[in-house]
């Protein structure tokens, strides 16, 4: 490879880097995510309900609903899929 080809390769690489830099700077910044206010959060199951539900051995609709609410809160899902 001769010297002229090396210089052309370096110039092409530098041109691509400058282009990428200009494009990344010219993009608008994404808006920051808003944090929900405490009044907007879904109702949380009480810790006492969850402790009680850990000890039962038979399915109970109240416990299933409490665990589902806790899962939705943990994973940040407001509605059932």
C-alpha positions as CSV (number, residue, x, y, z in Angstrom):
1,X,0.0,0.0,0.0
2,X,1.5,3.3,-1.0
3,X,1.6,6.5,1.0
4,X,-1.2,8.2,-1.0
5,X,-3.6,5.4,-0.3
6,X,-2.9,5.5,3.4
7,X,-3.5,9.3,3.5
8,X,-6.8,8.8,1.6
9,X,-7.9,6.1,4.0
10,X,-7.1,8.2,7.0
11,X,-8.9,11.2,5.5
12,X,-12.0,9.1,4.7
13,X,-12.0,7.7,8.3
14,X,-11.7,11.2,9.7
15,X,-14.5,12.5,7.5
16,X,-16.8,9.7,8.7
17,X,-16.0,10.5,12.3
18,X,-16.7,14.2,11.9
19,X,-20.0,13.4,10.1
20,X,-21.0,11.1,13.0
21,X,-20.1,13.7,15.5
22,X,-22.1,16.4,13.7
23,X,-25.2,14.2,13.4
24,X,-25.1,13.1,17.0
25,X,-24.8,16.7,18.3
26,X,-27.6,18.0,16.0
27,X,-30.2,15.4,17.3
28,X,-32.6,16.8,19.9
29,X,-32.2,15.4,23.4
30,X,-35.0,13.1,24.6
31,X,-37.3,14.5,27.1
32,X,-36.7,13.2,30.7
33,X,-39.1,10.6,32.0
34,X,-41.6,12.0,34.4
35,X,-41.8,10.4,37.8
36,X,-45.4,9.6,38.8
37,X,-46.8,11.6,41.8
38,X,-47.8,9.5,44.8
39,X,-51.5,10.1,44.1
40,X,-51.1,8.7,40.6
41,X,-49.5,5.4,41.8
42,X,-51.8,2.3,41.9
43,X,-53.0,1.1,45.2
44,X,-50.4,-1.1,46.9
45,X,-51.3,-4.3,48.7
46,X,-50.4,-4.0,52.4
47,X,-47.4,-5.8,53.8
48,X,-49.7,-7.6,56.3
49,X,-51.8,-9.0,53.4
50,X,-48.7,-10.2,51.6
51,X,-47.2,-11.8,54.8
52,X,-50.5,-13.6,55.3
53,X,-50.6,-14.8,51.7
54,X,-47.1,-16.3,52.0
55,X,-48.4,-18.7,54.6
56,X,-51.5,-20.1,52.9
57,X,-51.4,-23.3,50.9
58,X,-54.7,-23.1,49.0
59,X,-55.3,-20.6,46.2
60,X,-57.3,-17.5,47.4
61,X,-58.5,-14.8,45.0
62,X,-57.6,-12.0,47.4
63,X,-54.0,-13.2,47.7
64,X,-53.8,-13.7,43.9
65,X,-55.0,-10.1,43.4
66,X,-52.6,-8.8,46.0
67,X,-49.6,-10.6,44.4
68,X,-50.6,-9.4,41.0
69,X,-50.8,-5.8,42.2
70,X,-47.4,-6.2,43.8
71,X,-46.0,-7.6,40.5
72,X,-47.5,-4.8,38.5
73,X,-46.1,-2.2,40.9
74,X,-42.6,-3.9,40.8
75,X,-42.4,-4.1,37.0
76,X,-44.0,-0.7,36.5
77,X,-47.2,-1.9,34.7
78,X,-50.3,0.1,35.4
79,X,-52.8,-2.2,33.6
80,X,-53.1,-5.9,33.0
81,X,-51.9,-7.1,29.6
